[in-house]
Amino acid sequence: MSRTPASQAASSGFFTPNEKATVFEKPPQQTGSVSDWASVFTWAWIVGLSVLGGVAAFVRKMKANHVRAWNITELIGEVVISGLAGLVIAHLCQWREFPMSLTYALTGIGAHMGSRGRQVPRYRQGGLGVSATTFKPISLATLAMIMPAAGTRCVRFLDPINEAMREFDINTPARQRSFLAQIAHESGQLRYTQEIASGIRYEGRKDLGNTQPDDGVRFKGRGLIQVTGRANYTACMLALDIDCVEHPELLESPREAARSAGWFWKTNGLNALADAGDQVKVTKRINGGTNGLPDRLAFFDAASRVIFS
């Protein structure tokens, strides 16, 4: 059976006059919620919740050294993203006629999640769940400016260092400055991946796990942060999946020298100390004391001049 449009039906006598009025009558507007939404205070509150999410996200990133202090462009970007997210949620709540209390809550959540959406990790590497969102590799020129005496060694070590920093969450300017300063000192600007001394002084050091004859010499410092002792070599072997206990010399290659340094750095909580900006504590955690502190601080100052965002 075919359907007849209402206008055609009306003109052809399908409807009585009363029925025509009913068909073409505009539906009555709903009242109550509309007046609430028209309130200036209500919209000011919704906009405020939306903007607050962006400001909070910016402050969080600034404290983590992900952005330079009071970067206006970044701040505006966070506010716009969270504001749009919050307003979209508010309009949807209006459309569905949600209670105002629920609307406020959902608007705040929407604004917060909108700002968080800009920080979602793009990939996971090596099963470690390392976020690459904020990682920015250093350039060859940057490395050469921090370690000017390294010369052509910068070319051989650039990729291994960047890979190690990515793998072990050395992914902010503060962490990278501190890490590069320490490995510059420990390795003599990438000159040494094996301790110059014989290692005899580590013989019998139970605190290093050297319980067997010749352990001191066999497991002397190697890598860009000089992993030392049988216990540390064993832990490094398990973490990096390389047999550096049977073949300690593996830690002398650029790749494993950098990875072992990154592993030591993260395992010993040095990312947190770098975030705090205390280079003396960083040095003590690596060295056990403050040997070479002026040299380390000089490298840190050099890194601070070229790594700042």
Secondary structure as UniProt FT lines:
FT   HELIX           6..11
FT   TURN            12..13
FT   HELIX           17..24
FT   HELIX           33..37
FT   HELIX           40..63
FT   TURN            64..65
FT   TURN            69..70
FT   HELIX           72..95
FT   TURN            96..97
FT   HELIX           100..116
FT   HELIX           117..119
FT   TURN            126..129
FT   HELIX           140..146
FT   HELIX           148..150
FT   TURN            151..152
FT   HELIX           153..167
FT   TURN            168..169
FT   HELIX           173..186
FT   TURN            187..191
FT   HELIX           200..202
FT   TURN            203..204
FT   HELIX           206..208
FT   TURN            213..214
FT   HELIX           215..218
FT   TURN            223..226
FT   HELIX           230..240
FT   TURN            244..246
FT   HELIX           248..252
FT   HELIX           254..267
FT   TURN            268..269
FT   HELIX           270..276
FT   HELIX           279..287
FT   TURN            291..292
FT   HELIX           293..306
//
